[in-house]
Amino acid sequence: MKEYMKEYIEEIDNKIKSNHKFSSDEIDDFLFKMELFQKERVIHLVITLTYVFFTILFLFITKYIFAMFIVFFILLIFDGFYVYHYFFLENSVQYMYKQYDKMKNNVIMKKNRKEG
């Protein structure tokens, strides 16, 4: 997902830099993908918080069973990677908000034709 998100953001950046006129379909597609990335961000937040909870739990268990320190240490490493990935998702989604603002300024306006 990380590579897909990077490539998509780069593609939109290139279009913005070249003053591409965005159609309403392109804007809708962008909003749809941004919504998917937002959901992914929330899922990773829940996973990260769950891992942190279990890490703290195993830290307290090591007070009674020292061998659980190994499990605590492994969970701590996972926490680091999950926090890093979560912040990547968070920063990328926030960057997409800025991209959306720039895209709105370069939209092809559709003329409403009234028949009758």
Kinemage of the C-alpha trace (Angstrom):
@kinemage 1
@onewidth
@group {chain A} dominant
@subgroup {mainchain}
@vectorlist {calphas} color= white
{ca met a 1} P 0.000 0.000 0.000
{ca lys a 2} L 2.870 2.341 0.803
{ca glu a 3} L 4.331 2.179 -2.699
{ca tyr a 4} L 0.898 2.511 -4.296
{ca met a 5} L 0.182 5.602 -2.230
{ca lys a 6} L 3.574 7.166 -3.040
{ca glu a 7} L 3.095 6.558 -6.763
{ca tyr a 8} L -0.426 7.957 -6.755
{ca ile a 9} L 0.605 11.103 -4.875
{ca glu a 10} L 3.521 11.588 -7.260
{ca glu a 11} L 1.212 11.153 -10.267
{ca ile a 12} L -1.164 13.820 -8.935
{ca asp a 13} L 1.769 16.127 -8.131
{ca asn a 14} L 3.015 15.815 -11.711
{ca lys a 15} L -0.426 16.683 -13.048
{ca ile a 16} L -0.681 19.694 -10.747
{ca lys a 17} L 2.792 20.935 -11.762
{ca ser a 18} L 1.898 20.657 -15.445
{ca asn a 19} L -1.295 22.698 -14.867
{ca his a 20} L -3.474 19.769 -15.883
{ca lys a 21} L -7.171 20.637 -16.014
{ca phe a 22} L -8.948 18.099 -13.839
{ca ser a 23} L -12.331 16.765 -14.817
{ca ser a 24} L -15.022 16.119 -12.245
{ca asp a 25} L -14.472 12.371 -12.794
{ca glu a 26} L -10.790 12.739 -11.896
{ca ile a 27} L -11.721 14.715 -8.797
{ca asp a 28} L -14.267 12.054 -7.806
{ca asp a 29} L -11.669 9.315 -8.330
{ca phe a 30} L -9.197 11.263 -6.200
{ca leu a 31} L -11.749 11.689 -3.416
{ca phe a 32} L -12.602 7.977 -3.543
{ca lys a 33} L -8.948 6.965 -3.227
{ca met a 34} L -8.386 9.509 -0.480
{ca glu a 35} L -11.312 7.971 1.403
{ca leu a 36} L -9.744 4.514 1.049
{ca phe a 37} L -6.429 5.830 2.347
{ca gln a 38} L -8.238 7.455 5.277
{ca lys a 39} L -9.846 4.126 6.159
{ca glu a 40} L -6.460 2.420 5.960
{ca arg a 41} L -5.072 5.088 8.294
{ca val a 42} L -7.829 4.438 10.865
{ca ile a 43} L -7.287 0.674 10.660
{ca his a 44} L -3.566 1.134 11.295
{ca leu a 45} L -4.299 3.447 14.210
{ca val a 46} L -6.432 0.738 15.827
{ca ile a 47} L -3.751 -1.904 15.178
{ca thr a 48} L -1.025 0.370 16.546
{ca leu a 49} L -2.986 1.127 19.701
{ca thr a 50} L -3.721 -2.579 20.178
{ca tyr a 51} L -0.029 -3.446 19.890
{ca val a 52} L 0.841 -0.678 22.364
{ca phe a 53} L -1.754 -2.033 24.793
{ca phe a 54} L -0.291 -5.547 24.609
{ca thr a 55} L 3.237 -4.175 24.888
{ca ile a 56} L 2.334 -2.410 28.128
{ca leu a 57} L 0.526 -5.528 29.340
{ca phe a 58} L 3.601 -7.693 28.739
{ca leu a 59} L 5.773 -5.082 30.436
{ca phe a 60} L 3.716 -5.561 33.609
{ca ile a 61} L 3.813 -9.343 33.205
{ca thr a 62} L 7.633 -9.257 33.090
{ca lys a 63} L 7.490 -8.141 36.733
{ca tyr a 64} L 6.257 -11.650 37.589
{ca ile a 65} L 7.617 -13.782 34.731
{ca phe a 66} L 10.937 -12.459 33.461
{ca ala a 67} L 10.862 -14.678 30.339
{ca met a 68} L 8.009 -12.520 29.023
{ca phe a 69} L 10.591 -9.798 28.509
{ca ile a 70} L 11.346 -11.426 25.144
{ca val a 71} L 7.716 -11.075 24.062
{ca phe a 72} L 7.705 -7.483 25.355
{ca phe a 73} L 10.822 -6.667 23.345
{ca ile a 74} L 9.389 -8.201 20.146
{ca leu a 75} L 6.155 -6.239 20.588
{ca leu a 76} L 8.168 -3.066 21.196
{ca ile a 77} L 9.919 -3.551 17.849
{ca phe a 78} L 6.553 -4.063 16.133
{ca asp a 79} L 5.289 -0.887 17.824
{ca gly a 80} L 8.131 1.083 16.301
{ca phe a 81} L 7.348 -0.138 12.802
{ca tyr a 82} L 3.601 0.396 13.216
{ca val a 83} L 4.057 3.935 14.532
{ca tyr a 84} L 6.408 4.720 11.638
{ca his a 85} L 3.914 3.364 9.088
{ca tyr a 86} L 0.982 5.102 10.750
{ca phe a 87} L 2.749 8.451 10.594
{ca phe a 88} L 3.508 7.863 6.917
{ca leu a 89} L -0.196 7.263 6.282
{ca glu a 90} L -1.220 10.263 8.375
{ca asn a 91} L 1.201 12.639 6.660
{ca ser a 92} L 0.305 11.321 3.209
{ca val a 93} L -3.432 11.764 3.746
{ca gln a 94} L -2.882 15.281 5.045
{ca tyr a 95} L -0.747 16.000 1.979
{ca met a 96} L -3.596 14.734 -0.186
{ca tyr a 97} L -5.853 17.362 1.413
{ca lys a 98} L -3.453 20.011 0.098
{ca gln a 99} L -3.406 18.331 -3.310
{ca tyr a 100} L -7.192 18.392 -3.383
{ca asp a 101} L -7.200 22.135 -2.710
{ca lys a 102} L -4.802 22.655 -5.614
{ca met a 103} L -6.856 20.363 -7.855
{ca lys a 104} L -10.031 22.343 -7.145
{ca asn a 105} L -8.324 25.432 -8.578
{ca asn a 106} L -7.644 23.599 -11.854
{ca val a 107} L -11.028 22.055 -12.620
{ca ile a 108} L -12.694 21.994 -16.011
{ca met a 109} L -16.019 23.671 -15.463
{ca lys a 110} L -18.976 21.870 -16.966
{ca lys a 111} L -21.601 24.134 -18.440
{ca asn a 112} L -25.145 23.303 -17.487
{ca arg a 113} L -27.278 23.288 -20.604
{ca lys a 114} L -30.965 23.684 -20.126
{ca glu a 115} L -33.166 22.231 -22.780
{ca gly a 116} L -36.622 23.459 -23.234
